[in-house]
Amino acid sequence: MTDANSADAPALHPDTVAVVAGRPPHTPDQPMSVPVHLTSTYVAGGELEYGRYGNPSWTAFEDTLGALEGGRCVSFASGMAAMAAVLDLVEPGGTVVAPRHSYTGTIAMLKKLEAKGRAKAVFVDITDLEAVTDASADAAMVWFESPTNPALEVADIPAIVRAAHEHGALAVVDNTFATPLLQRPLEHGADLVVHSATKYISGHSDVVMGAVIAASEELATAVVAHRSLFGATPAPLETFLALRGLRTLPVRLERAQANAQELVRRLEGHAALEEVRYPGFGAIISIVVRGGAEPADALVQRTSIWVHATSLGGVESTFERRRRWPLEQPTIPEGLVRLSVGLEHVDDLHRDLVWALDSLVETGA
């Protein structure tokens, strides 16, 4: 029998990695989990020195998420802080190619950098490989999501990475929706992966955090330097909670994805809907309500289980009309409602949502 820790042992499944990585050694009286280290200062002479440079709670989280993504993980105070650190790798005036349908925070940050002359932003249809390739010719970075938020378009990750690298650009993938359990962009040659760890990674709507996973030590070192200099450090307690959530990601995502797939099957053809968008994996669905903004706004106020909220990836099911945000792209339909499917029983989720949809048909609003 081969020892699970030997060099000849087969690679562990991601479900196992999520549970066993980032743990203290299995020696008597060691805690099962790395405790919360609430300190700002360390005794001099070691590697840490000061709380802005490191924390054992960070290390445990980073070791685990890094093992799942297949790279070196650096944790941040938020997803936006992680994004800022990655975009800081672009030299002043450099071009960043990004999907026209992206998280509104991504679009806002790129437009802010462009307005300050810090970078040039080029937005493309990420499903149009020719357009992406053409835009990459002068790019310093190609940043993309797959699936996109909230249009749920699926990008050809290997092809886009190749196009970016052919022109000397960095390839960055926001993997928040898919998580490393459904796709591992670094395996397809991506240079960096970004997460809003607030979402599926922590998974309980009680943490704000971000993470960057780098394919190379050189890129990881640059991202760490940004975090240390600009102070975008996560709090130890939040990091502890995010790791605790990450431990259950495999079972949470399995249940949420199964619920989403069943809801897609049941919702197809409903009279109140123009369209049901689902990329085929994950737990995010976008529905387009007939009649636009008014009935979509009515829908999100008529349920008892589904919660009207802007975030996603928690154990509870949430939804919102995305065009209520001024920064959402005009190419997103006014009636598009993004659903983050949680862990409730699918029959209850379906009954609650369909009652609200049926009421739109009956009242005409």
C-alpha positions as CSV (number, residue, x, y, z in Angstrom):
1,M,0.0,0.0,0.0
2,T,1.3,3.4,-0.9
3,D,1.5,6.0,1.8
4,A,-0.6,9.0,0.9
5,N,2.3,11.4,1.8
6,S,4.9,9.6,-0.3
7,A,6.3,10.9,-3.6
8,D,4.8,8.0,-5.4
9,A,1.2,8.6,-4.1
10,P,-1.4,9.7,-6.7
11,A,-2.4,13.3,-6.7
12,L,-5.2,14.1,-4.2
13,H,-8.6,14.9,-5.5
14,P,-9.6,18.6,-5.1
15,D,-12.3,17.6,-2.6
16,T,-9.6,16.2,-0.4
17,V,-7.2,19.1,-1.0
18,A,-9.9,21.6,0.2
19,V,-10.0,19.7,3.5
20,V,-6.4,18.7,4.2
21,A,-4.3,21.6,2.8
22,G,-3.1,24.4,5.1
23,R,-3.3,22.4,8.3
24,P,-0.8,22.2,11.2
25,P,1.3,19.0,11.4
26,H,-0.3,15.9,12.7
27,T,1.6,15.8,16.0
28,P,0.1,15.3,19.5
29,D,-1.7,18.3,20.9
30,Q,-1.5,20.4,17.7
31,P,-4.8,22.1,16.9
32,M,-6.7,20.8,13.9
33,S,-6.9,24.2,12.3
34,V,-4.4,27.1,12.3
35,P,-5.8,29.5,15.0
36,V,-6.5,33.2,14.5
37,H,-3.4,35.2,15.0
38,L,-4.5,38.6,16.3
39,T,-1.3,40.4,16.3
40,S,0.2,43.4,14.6
41,T,3.8,42.9,15.7
42,Y,6.2,39.9,15.9
43,V,9.5,39.4,17.8
44,A,12.3,40.6,15.5
45,G,14.7,38.2,13.7
46,G,12.2,36.0,11.8
47,E,10.4,36.2,8.5
48,L,7.3,38.2,9.5
49,E,8.5,41.1,11.6
50,Y,5.2,43.1,11.2
51,G,1.5,42.4,10.6
52,R,1.5,44.0,7.1
53,Y,4.0,41.5,5.8
54,G,2.5,38.2,6.9
55,N,0.3,36.3,9.3
56,P,0.0,32.5,9.9
57,S,-3.8,32.7,9.3
58,W,-3.1,34.1,5.8
59,T,-0.5,31.4,5.1
60,A,-3.0,28.6,5.9
61,F,-5.6,30.1,3.6
62,E,-3.1,30.8,0.8
63,D,-1.7,27.3,1.0
64,T,-5.1,25.8,0.5
65,L,-6.5,28.0,-2.2
66,G,-3.1,27.9,-4.0
67,A,-3.1,24.1,-3.9
68,L,-6.6,24.1,-5.4
69,E,-5.8,26.6,-8.2
70,G,-2.3,25.2,-8.8
71,G,-0.2,28.3,-8.1
72,R,1.0,30.7,-5.4
73,C,-1.8,32.4,-3.7
74,V,-1.7,35.9,-2.2
75,S,-4.7,37.0,0.0
76,F,-6.2,40.5,0.0
77,A,-8.6,42.6,1.9
78,S,-11.2,42.4,-0.9
79,G,-11.7,41.3,-4.5
80,M,-11.2,44.9,-5.6
81,A,-7.9,45.1,-3.7
82,A,-6.8,42.0,-5.5
83,M,-7.8,43.4,-8.8
84,A,-5.9,46.7,-8.1
85,A,-2.7,44.7,-7.3
86,V,-2.9,42.8,-10.6
87,L,-3.7,45.9,-12.7
88,D,-0.7,47.6,-11.1
89,L,1.5,45.2,-13.0
90,V,0.6,47.1,-16.2
91,E,3.1,49.8,-17.0
92,P,1.7,53.4,-17.2
93,G,-0.2,53.9,-20.5
94,G,-0.4,50.2,-21.2
95,T,-3.5,48.6,-22.8
96,V,-5.8,46.3,-20.9
97,V,-8.3,44.2,-22.9
98,A,-11.4,43.1,-21.0
99,P,-14.9,41.7,-21.7
100,R,-17.6,44.3,-22.4
101,H,-19.7,42.3,-20.0
102,S,-17.7,42.2,-16.8
103,Y,-18.3,42.8,-13.1
104,T,-19.2,46.4,-12.8
105,G,-16.3,46.9,-10.3
106,T,-13.8,45.8,-13.0
107,I,-15.3,48.2,-15.6
108,A,-15.3,51.0,-13.1
109,M,-11.7,50.5,-12.1
110,L,-10.5,50.3,-15.7
111,K,-12.4,53.4,-16.6
112,K,-10.9,55.2,-13.6
113,L,-7.4,54.2,-14.6
114,E,-8.1,55.3,-18.2
115,A,-9.4,58.7,-17.0
116,K,-6.3,59.3,-15.0
117,G,-4.1,58.4,-18.0
118,R,-2.8,55.3,-16.1
119,A,-4.0,52.7,-18.6
120,K,-6.0,52.3,-21.8
121,A,-9.1,50.0,-21.5
122,V,-10.4,48.2,-24.6
123,F,-13.7,46.3,-24.1
124,V,-14.5,43.4,-26.4
125,D,-17.0,40.6,-26.9
126,I,-15.1,37.9,-25.1
127,T,-16.8,35.2,-27.2
128,D,-15.4,36.7,-30.4
129,L,-11.9,35.2,-30.5
130,E,-11.0,37.2,-33.6
131,A,-11.9,40.5,-31.8
132,V,-10.0,39.5,-28.7
133,T,-6.9,38.5,-30.8
134,D,-7.0,41.8,-32.7
135,A,-7.3,43.8,-29.5
136,S,-4.5,41.9,-27.9
137,A,-2.0,43.1,-30.5
138,D,-1.1,46.2,-28.5
139,A,-2.1,44.9,-25.0
140,A,-0.1,44.6,-21.9
141,M,-2.8,42.5,-20.2
142,V,-5.8,40.5,-21.3
143,W,-8.2,40.3,-18.4
144,F,-11.3,38.2,-18.7
145,E,-14.1,36.4,-16.8
146,S,-15.6,33.0,-17.8
147,P,-18.5,32.9,-17.4
148,T,-19.0,36.6,-17.7
149,N,-21.0,38.6,-15.1
150,P,-24.0,38.8,-15.6
151,A,-24.3,37.7,-19.2
152,L,-22.9,34.2,-18.5
153,E,-20.9,34.0,-21.7
154,V,-18.2,31.3,-21.8
155,A,-14.7,32.3,-23.0
156,D,-12.3,30.0,-24.8
157,I,-9.6,30.2,-22.1
158,P,-6.8,28.3,-23.8
159,A,-7.2,30.2,-27.1
160,I,-7.4,33.6,-25.4
161,V,-4.3,32.8,-23.3
162,R,-2.4,31.9,-26.5
163,A,-3.5,35.1,-28.2
164,A,-2.3,37.2,-25.2
165,H,1.0,35.4,-25.0
166,E,1.7,35.7,-28.7
167,H,1.6,39.4,-28.3
168,G,3.5,39.4,-25.0
169,A,0.6,40.3,-22.8
170,L,-0.3,38.8,-19.4
171,A,-3.4,36.6,-19.3
172,V,-5.5,37.1,-16.2
173,V,-8.7,35.2,-15.4
174,D,-11.3,36.2,-12.9
175,N,-12.4,32.7,-11.7
176,T,-14.9,33.8,-9.1
177,F,-18.0,32.2,-10.7
178,A,-16.4,28.9,-11.6
179,T,-14.0,28.4,-8.7
180,P,-11.0,26.0,-9.0
181,L,-13.3,23.1,-8.7
182,L,-14.9,23.7,-12.1
183,Q,-11.9,25.2,-14.0
184,R,-8.3,25.8,-13.4
185,P,-7.1,28.6,-15.7
186,L,-3.4,28.3,-14.7
187,E,-3.5,24.8,-16.3
188,H,-4.4,26.4,-19.6
189,G,-1.4,28.8,-19.4
190,A,-3.0,31.8,-17.6
191,D,-0.5,33.9,-15.7
192,L,-2.8,35.0,-12.9
193,V,-6.2,34.1,-11.4
194,V,-8.2,36.5,-9.4
195,H,-11.0,35.7,-6.9
196,S,-13.5,37.7,-4.9
197,A,-13.1,35.3,-2.0
198,T,-16.2,37.0,-0.6
199,K,-18.3,34.8,-2.9
200,Y,-17.9,31.0,-3.3
201,I,-14.6,30.7,-1.5
202,S,-15.8,31.9,1.9
203,G,-19.4,30.9,1.0
204,H,-21.4,32.3,3.9
205,S,-21.9,36.0,3.2
206,D,-20.0,37.0,6.2
207,V,-16.5,37.8,4.8
208,V,-15.1,40.4,2.4
209,M,-11.8,39.2,0.9
210,G,-9.9,38.7,-2.3
211,A,-7.2,36.5,-3.6
212,V,-4.7,36.4,-6.5
213,I,-3.1,33.1,-7.6
214,A,0.1,33.5,-9.6
215,A,1.6,30.9,-12.0
216,S,5.2,32.1,-11.3
217,E,7.1,33.1,-8.2
218,E,8.1,36.4,-9.9
219,L,4.5,37.5,-10.4
220,A,3.6,36.4,-6.9
221,T,6.5,38.4,-5.5
222,A,5.3,41.5,-7.4
223,V,1.7,41.1,-6.1
224,V,2.9,40.6,-2.5
225,A,5.0,43.8,-2.8
226,H,1.9,45.7,-3.8
227,R,-0.1,44.3,-0.9
228,S,2.6,45.2,1.6
229,L,3.3,48.7,0.3
230,F,-0.4,49.7,-0.2
231,G,-1.7,47.9,2.9
232,A,-4.4,45.9,1.2
233,T,-4.1,43.2,3.8
234,P,-6.9,40.9,5.0
235,A,-7.8,40.7,8.7
236,P,-6.8,37.5,10.4
237,L,-10.3,36.7,11.6
238,E,-11.8,37.2,8.1
239,T,-9.0,35.0,6.7
240,F,-9.8,32.3,9.3
241,L,-13.5,32.4,8.3
242,A,-12.7,32.3,4.6
243,L,-10.6,29.2,5.1
244,R,-13.3,27.6,7.1
245,G,-15.7,28.2,4.3
246,L,-13.3,27.0,1.7
247,R,-13.1,23.6,3.5
248,T,-16.7,22.9,2.5
249,L,-16.6,24.4,-1.1
250,P,-16.8,21.0,-2.8
251,V,-20.0,19.9,-1.1
252,R,-21.5,23.4,-1.2
253,L,-20.8,23.8,-4.9
254,E,-22.0,20.3,-5.8
255,R,-25.4,21.0,-4.1
256,A,-25.7,24.6,-5.5
257,Q,-24.9,23.5,-9.1
258,A,-27.3,20.6,-8.9
259,N,-30.0,23.0,-7.8
260,A,-29.2,25.4,-10.6
261,Q,-29.3,22.8,-13.3
262,E,-32.7,21.5,-12.0
263,L,-34.1,25.1,-11.9
264,V,-32.9,25.8,-15.4
265,R,-34.8,22.7,-16.6
266,R,-37.9,23.7,-14.8
267,L,-37.9,27.4,-15.8
268,E,-37.4,26.8,-19.5
269,G,-40.5,28.0,-21.4
270,H,-42.1,29.9,-18.5
271,A,-44.5,32.6,-19.9
272,A,-43.0,35.4,-17.8
273,L,-39.5,34.8,-19.2
274,E,-37.9,35.7,-22.5
275,E,-34.7,33.8,-21.9
276,V,-33.0,31.5,-19.3
277,R,-29.2,31.8,-19.5
278,Y,-27.0,29.1,-18.0
279,P,-23.4,28.2,-19.1
280,G,-23.9,24.5,-18.4
281,F,-21.9,24.6,-15.1
282,G,-21.8,26.5,-11.8
283,A,-24.6,27.9,-9.7
284,I,-25.4,31.2,-11.4
285,I,-28.4,31.6,-13.7
286,S,-29.6,34.8,-15.5
287,I,-33.2,35.1,-16.5
288,V,-34.6,37.8,-18.7
289,V,-38.1,38.8,-17.6
290,R,-40.6,39.8,-20.3
291,G,-41.5,43.5,-20.2
292,G,-38.2,44.8,-18.9
293,A,-37.3,46.7,-15.7
294,E,-40.7,47.1,-14.1
295,P,-41.8,43.4,-14.0
296,A,-38.2,42.4,-13.1
297,D,-38.2,44.8,-10.2
298,A,-41.6,43.4,-9.1
299,L,-40.3,39.9,-9.3
300,V,-37.5,40.4,-6.8
301,Q,-40.0,41.9,-4.3
302,R,-42.4,39.0,-4.4
303,T,-40.5,36.0,-3.0
304,S,-40.1,34.7,0.5
305,I,-37.0,32.5,0.2
306,W,-35.1,34.2,-2.6
307,V,-33.4,37.3,-1.1
308,H,-33.0,40.5,-3.1
309,A,-29.3,41.2,-2.7
310,T,-26.3,42.1,-4.8
311,S,-23.7,39.6,-3.8
312,L,-23.6,35.9,-4.7
313,G,-22.0,32.5,-3.8
314,G,-23.5,32.1,-0.3
315,V,-25.5,29.3,1.1
316,E,-28.6,31.3,0.6
317,S,-30.2,32.0,-2.8
318,T,-30.1,35.6,-3.9
319,F,-31.1,37.5,-7.0
320,E,-31.2,41.0,-8.4
321,R,-32.0,43.0,-11.5
322,R,-28.5,44.0,-12.7
323,R,-29.4,47.1,-14.7
324,R,-30.5,48.8,-11.5
325,W,-26.8,49.7,-11.2
326,P,-25.8,52.7,-13.3
327,L,-22.4,51.1,-14.3
328,E,-24.0,48.0,-15.8
329,Q,-23.6,47.8,-19.5
330,P,-26.4,48.9,-21.8
331,T,-26.1,45.7,-23.7
332,I,-27.4,43.8,-20.6
333,P,-31.2,43.6,-20.9
334,E,-33.2,45.8,-18.6
335,G,-35.2,42.7,-17.4
336,L,-32.1,40.5,-16.7
337,V,-32.2,39.1,-13.2
338,R,-29.1,37.3,-12.0
339,L,-29.8,34.4,-9.7
340,S,-27.2,33.0,-7.3
341,V,-28.6,29.6,-6.4
342,G,-28.0,28.4,-2.9
343,L,-28.3,25.2,-0.9
344,E,-32.0,25.2,0.0
345,H,-34.2,22.4,-1.3
346,V,-34.8,22.8,-5.0
347,D,-38.5,22.2,-4.7
348,D,-38.8,25.1,-2.2
349,L,-36.7,27.4,-4.4
350,H,-38.7,26.5,-7.5
351,R,-42.1,26.9,-5.8
352,D,-41.1,30.3,-4.4
353,L,-39.7,31.6,-7.7
354,V,-42.5,30.3,-9.9
355,W,-45.2,31.7,-7.6
356,A,-43.6,35.1,-8.2
357,L,-43.3,34.6,-11.9
358,D,-46.8,33.3,-12.2
359,S,-48.0,36.4,-10.4
360,L,-46.4,38.6,-13.1
361,V,-48.3,36.8,-15.8
362,E,-51.6,37.0,-13.8
363,T,-51.3,40.7,-13.0
364,G,-49.5,41.8,-16.1
365,A,-46.8,43.5,-14.0
